[in-house]
Amino acid sequence: MKILGIGNAIVDVICKVDENFINQNNLTKGTMKLIFDDKEFKSMLSHLKIEKTISGGSVANSIVGLSQLGNKTGFIGKVSDDELGSKYEDGLKSENVEYFYTKKKEELPTGTCLILVTPDSERTMCTFLGTAGKINENDVDANIVKNSEMIFLEGYLWDEGDPKKAFEKAIKNSKRVAMSLSDQFCVDRHKPHFLDLVKNKLDITFANEQEIMSLIDARDFSDVINFGKNLKKLLIITRGEKGAVSINGDEVIENGIEKNLNIKDLTGAGDLFAAGFLHGNLNNLGTQESLNKGREMSSKIIQQIGARL
């Protein structure tokens, strides 16, 4: 297998709502709210008509992108044996992604992200992580990791306790490891751990400019360049309108952005950029070509709604 993703198994549930629903549920339009109470979440879901479900999560989005590019891919993510857990599994299989997880009835339900679309096309999200965040070392099959050319991890999944042990088992048995830092909130929360991963455990690190600057307490971007040169491993940084940059020892390669795009939704831009770059890297394309593939994939995804091509 080319690449195995290990990440949060989150079902994206898309529902159309009116403005009143947003106000009645004390939501801020256009933002994402984490919900920790499954009763509150179920109550909200019970009043909605589901338009569409998609097997989401950051790494899962990247793995589906890699599958669409013709790579043999797999995914490990924790779901419960419930209706949404079955939909999650079916959704990945329909994208030719092998799902290496045997679901069972868990205390918490399958992780879900409600994507509430108002008549003005604005998307307001409510995420209930459910059992996705409870992944442990028993959920990771060492043989499947060993049979993959690379594993791809996400910062969203890292946490003290069981998820940390799952990460350690996966990394210990892997040939090559790539990881996305995922979010500045994750970086700030787990800074010493993430810094150790980047310096000592990862072969490829994906970060946006804010995440990497926060990780190393950089004053400006030249600090990031110096850090990347001393790291002597692949560091890929996305910089929004400034494009992306790859640093690997003294090799620094910049890559611009596509012009004149009809941007509709930035969801999944980073996930699909990673998919394009990893496709190039896994198939022995040069760094510039891999960056180009990342740019091509992210440019496509932001011109449509949702994180799937």
C-alpha positions as CSV (number, residue, x, y, z in Angstrom):
1,M,0.0,0.0,0.0
2,K,1.3,3.5,-0.9
3,I,-0.1,5.4,2.1
4,L,-2.1,4.7,5.3
5,G,-3.9,7.6,7.0
6,I,-4.6,7.6,10.7
7,G,-7.0,10.4,11.8
8,N,-10.3,11.5,13.2
9,A,-13.2,9.6,11.6
10,I,-15.8,12.4,11.4
11,V,-19.1,12.1,9.4
12,D,-19.9,15.4,7.7
13,V,-23.7,15.8,7.9
14,I,-24.9,18.6,5.6
15,C,-28.3,20.1,6.4
16,K,-30.1,23.2,5.1
17,V,-31.4,25.5,7.8
18,D,-33.0,28.9,8.0
19,E,-31.5,31.9,9.9
20,N,-33.9,31.2,12.9
21,F,-32.3,27.8,13.5
22,I,-28.8,29.5,13.8
23,N,-30.2,32.1,16.3
24,Q,-32.3,29.6,18.3
25,N,-29.3,27.4,18.9
26,N,-27.0,30.3,19.9
27,L,-24.6,29.7,17.0
28,T,-22.4,32.2,15.4
29,K,-22.9,32.1,11.6
30,G,-19.8,31.0,9.6
31,T,-17.9,29.6,12.6
32,M,-17.2,26.1,14.0
33,K,-18.4,25.2,17.5
34,L,-17.3,22.1,19.4
35,I,-20.1,20.3,21.2
36,F,-19.1,18.1,24.2
37,D,-22.6,16.9,25.2
38,D,-24.0,14.1,23.1
39,K,-27.6,14.8,24.3
40,E,-27.3,18.4,23.1
41,F,-25.9,17.2,19.8
42,K,-28.6,14.5,19.3
43,S,-31.3,17.0,20.2
44,M,-30.0,19.4,17.5
45,L,-29.8,16.6,14.9
46,S,-33.3,15.4,15.6
47,H,-34.8,18.7,14.3
48,L,-32.9,18.5,11.0
49,K,-33.4,17.0,7.6
50,I,-30.1,15.4,6.4
51,E,-29.3,16.4,2.8
52,K,-26.0,14.5,2.4
53,T,-23.4,12.6,4.5
54,I,-19.7,12.5,3.7
55,S,-16.9,10.5,5.4
56,G,-14.8,13.4,6.5
57,G,-11.9,14.4,8.8
58,S,-8.7,16.1,7.7
59,V,-6.5,13.1,6.9
60,A,-9.4,11.2,5.5
61,N,-10.0,14.1,3.0
62,S,-6.3,13.8,2.0
63,I,-6.4,10.0,1.7
64,V,-9.5,10.2,-0.6
65,G,-7.6,12.8,-2.7
66,L,-4.7,10.4,-3.0
67,S,-7.0,7.5,-3.9
68,Q,-8.6,9.7,-6.6
69,L,-5.1,10.2,-8.0
70,G,-4.7,6.5,-8.4
71,N,-2.7,5.5,-5.3
72,K,-3.5,2.4,-3.2
73,T,-4.6,3.9,0.1
74,G,-5.9,2.9,3.5
75,F,-7.4,4.6,6.6
76,I,-7.7,3.9,10.3
77,G,-10.2,6.0,12.3
78,K,-12.4,5.1,15.2
79,V,-16.2,4.9,14.7
80,S,-19.0,3.3,16.7
81,D,-21.3,0.5,15.4
82,D,-24.2,2.9,14.7
83,E,-25.9,4.3,11.6
84,L,-23.4,7.1,11.0
85,G,-20.5,4.6,11.6
86,S,-21.8,2.4,8.8
87,K,-22.2,5.4,6.6
88,Y,-18.6,6.4,7.3
89,E,-17.3,3.0,6.3
90,D,-19.4,2.9,3.2
91,G,-18.3,6.4,2.2
92,L,-14.6,5.5,2.3
93,K,-15.1,2.2,0.5
94,S,-17.0,4.0,-2.3
95,E,-13.8,6.1,-2.8
96,N,-11.6,2.9,-3.1
97,V,-10.0,3.6,0.3
98,E,-9.4,0.4,2.4
99,Y,-10.9,0.9,5.9
100,F,-8.8,-0.9,8.5
101,Y,-11.1,-0.7,11.5
102,T,-13.6,-3.2,12.8
103,K,-16.4,-1.2,14.4
104,K,-18.1,-2.2,17.6
105,K,-20.6,-0.6,19.9
106,E,-18.8,2.2,21.8
107,E,-19.9,4.3,24.8
108,L,-19.8,7.4,22.6
109,P,-21.4,7.6,19.1
110,T,-19.5,8.2,15.8
111,G,-17.9,11.6,15.5
112,T,-20.0,14.0,13.5
113,C,-19.7,17.5,12.1
114,L,-23.0,19.2,11.4
115,I,-22.6,21.5,8.4
116,L,-25.6,23.9,8.5
117,V,-26.1,25.8,5.3
118,T,-28.2,28.9,5.4
119,P,-30.0,30.4,2.3
120,D,-27.0,32.8,1.7
121,S,-24.7,29.7,1.3
122,E,-22.9,30.4,4.5
123,R,-21.7,27.3,6.4
124,T,-21.9,27.1,10.2
125,M,-20.4,24.0,11.8
126,C,-21.0,22.1,15.0
127,T,-18.6,19.3,15.7
128,F,-19.1,16.4,18.2
129,L,-15.9,14.3,18.2
130,G,-17.7,11.4,19.8
131,T,-15.6,8.2,19.8
132,A,-13.2,9.5,17.1
133,G,-11.0,11.1,19.7
134,K,-10.8,7.9,21.8
135,I,-8.5,6.1,19.4
136,N,-6.0,3.8,21.2
137,E,-3.0,1.6,20.4
138,N,-5.3,-1.5,20.0
139,D,-7.0,0.3,17.1
140,V,-3.7,0.4,15.1
141,D,-2.6,-2.8,13.4
142,A,1.2,-2.8,13.4
143,N,1.3,-5.1,10.3
144,I,-0.8,-2.8,8.2
145,V,1.5,0.1,9.2
146,K,4.5,-2.0,8.2
147,N,3.0,-2.8,4.8
148,S,2.6,0.8,3.9
149,E,5.2,3.0,2.2
150,M,4.2,5.9,4.4
151,I,1.7,6.9,7.1
152,F,0.0,10.2,7.3
153,L,-1.1,11.6,10.7
154,E,-3.0,14.7,11.8
155,G,-2.4,17.1,14.8
156,Y,-6.2,17.1,15.4
157,L,-6.0,13.5,16.6
158,W,-3.0,13.9,19.0
159,D,-3.8,14.1,22.6
160,E,-2.3,12.9,25.9
161,G,-3.2,9.3,26.9
162,D,-4.6,6.8,24.5
163,P,-4.2,8.8,21.2
164,K,-0.5,9.5,22.1
165,K,0.0,5.7,22.5
166,A,-1.7,5.1,19.1
167,F,0.6,7.6,17.5
168,E,3.7,6.1,19.1
169,K,2.8,2.6,17.9
170,A,2.1,3.8,14.4
171,I,5.4,5.8,14.2
172,K,7.5,2.9,15.7
173,N,6.3,0.5,13.0
174,S,6.3,2.9,10.0
175,K,8.8,3.2,7.1
176,R,8.1,7.0,6.6
177,V,5.9,9.4,8.5
178,A,4.1,12.5,7.3
179,M,2.0,14.7,9.5
180,S,-0.1,17.9,9.3
181,L,0.0,20.2,12.3
182,S,-3.7,20.8,11.6
183,D,-4.5,24.0,13.5
184,Q,-2.8,26.7,15.5
185,F,-5.0,25.8,18.5
186,C,-3.5,22.2,18.4
187,V,0.0,23.6,18.1
188,D,-0.4,26.0,21.1
189,R,-2.0,23.3,23.2
190,H,0.7,20.6,22.5
191,K,3.7,22.7,21.6
192,P,6.6,20.7,23.3
193,H,5.2,17.4,22.0
194,F,4.7,18.7,18.4
195,L,8.2,20.2,18.4
196,D,9.6,16.8,19.4
197,L,7.6,15.1,16.6
198,V,8.8,17.6,14.0
199,K,12.4,17.4,15.1
200,N,12.8,13.7,15.8
201,K,9.9,11.6,14.5
202,L,8.5,13.0,11.2
203,D,10.0,12.7,7.7
204,I,7.5,15.3,6.2
205,T,5.7,18.1,8.2
206,F,2.8,20.1,6.7
207,A,2.0,23.4,8.4
208,N,0.5,26.7,7.5
209,E,2.5,29.9,8.2
210,Q,0.7,30.7,11.5
211,E,1.1,27.1,12.8
212,I,4.9,26.8,12.1
213,M,5.6,30.4,13.5
214,S,3.7,29.6,16.6
215,L,5.5,26.2,17.0
216,I,9.0,27.7,16.9
217,D,8.0,31.1,18.4
218,A,9.3,32.8,15.2
219,R,9.6,36.6,15.0
220,D,9.3,36.6,11.2
221,F,9.4,34.1,8.3
222,S,13.2,34.1,8.0
223,D,13.2,32.3,11.4
224,V,11.1,29.6,9.8
225,I,13.5,29.3,6.9
226,N,16.5,28.9,9.2
227,F,14.6,26.4,11.3
228,G,13.7,24.4,8.2
229,K,17.3,24.4,6.9
230,N,18.6,23.1,10.3
231,L,15.9,20.5,10.5
232,K,17.2,18.7,7.3
233,K,13.9,17.0,6.7
234,L,11.0,18.0,4.5
235,L,9.0,21.0,5.8
236,I,6.1,22.1,3.6
237,I,4.5,25.4,4.5
238,T,1.4,26.9,2.9
239,R,1.2,30.7,3.0
240,G,-2.3,31.6,1.6
241,E,-1.9,34.2,-1.1
242,K,1.9,33.8,-1.0
243,G,1.6,30.2,-2.2
244,A,3.7,27.5,-0.6
245,V,7.4,26.8,0.3
246,S,9.3,23.6,0.7
247,I,12.4,23.5,2.9
248,N,14.8,20.5,2.9
249,G,18.2,21.3,4.2
250,D,19.6,24.1,2.1
251,E,17.0,23.5,-0.7
252,V,14.3,26.1,-0.4
253,I,11.7,26.0,-3.2
254,E,8.8,28.5,-3.5
255,N,5.6,27.9,-5.4
256,G,3.0,30.5,-6.3
257,I,-0.7,30.3,-6.5
258,E,-3.2,29.9,-9.4
259,K,-4.6,33.2,-10.5
260,N,-8.3,34.2,-11.4
261,L,-10.0,31.3,-9.5
262,N,-13.7,31.4,-8.7
263,I,-13.3,30.7,-5.0
264,K,-16.4,29.3,-3.4
265,D,-15.3,27.5,-0.2
266,L,-11.8,27.1,1.4
267,T,-12.8,23.9,3.2
268,G,-10.3,21.2,2.5
269,A,-7.7,23.4,0.7
270,G,-4.9,22.3,3.0
271,D,-6.1,18.6,3.0
272,L,-6.0,18.5,-0.8
273,F,-2.8,20.4,-1.1
274,A,-1.2,17.7,1.1
275,A,-2.8,15.0,-1.1
276,G,-1.2,16.5,-4.2
277,F,2.2,16.9,-2.7
278,L,2.2,13.4,-1.1
279,H,1.1,11.9,-4.5
280,G,4.2,13.5,-6.1
281,N,6.5,12.5,-3.3
282,L,5.3,8.9,-3.2
283,N,5.6,8.6,-7.0
284,N,9.2,9.9,-7.1
285,L,8.3,13.3,-8.7
286,G,10.7,16.2,-7.9
287,T,9.8,18.7,-5.1
288,Q,8.7,21.4,-7.6
289,E,6.4,18.9,-9.4
290,S,5.0,17.8,-6.1
291,L,4.3,21.4,-5.0
292,N,2.6,22.0,-8.4
293,K,0.4,18.9,-7.8
294,G,-0.5,20.2,-4.4
295,R,-1.4,23.6,-5.9
296,E,-3.5,22.0,-8.6
297,M,-5.5,19.9,-6.1
298,S,-6.1,22.8,-3.7
299,S,-7.0,25.2,-6.6
300,K,-9.7,22.7,-7.7
301,I,-11.2,22.1,-4.3
302,I,-11.7,25.8,-3.4
303,Q,-13.8,26.4,-6.5
304,Q,-16.5,24.0,-5.3
305,I,-18.5,23.4,-2.1
306,G,-17.1,20.8,0.3
307,A,-13.8,19.0,0.8
308,R,-14.2,16.3,-1.9
309,L,-13.4,16.5,-5.6
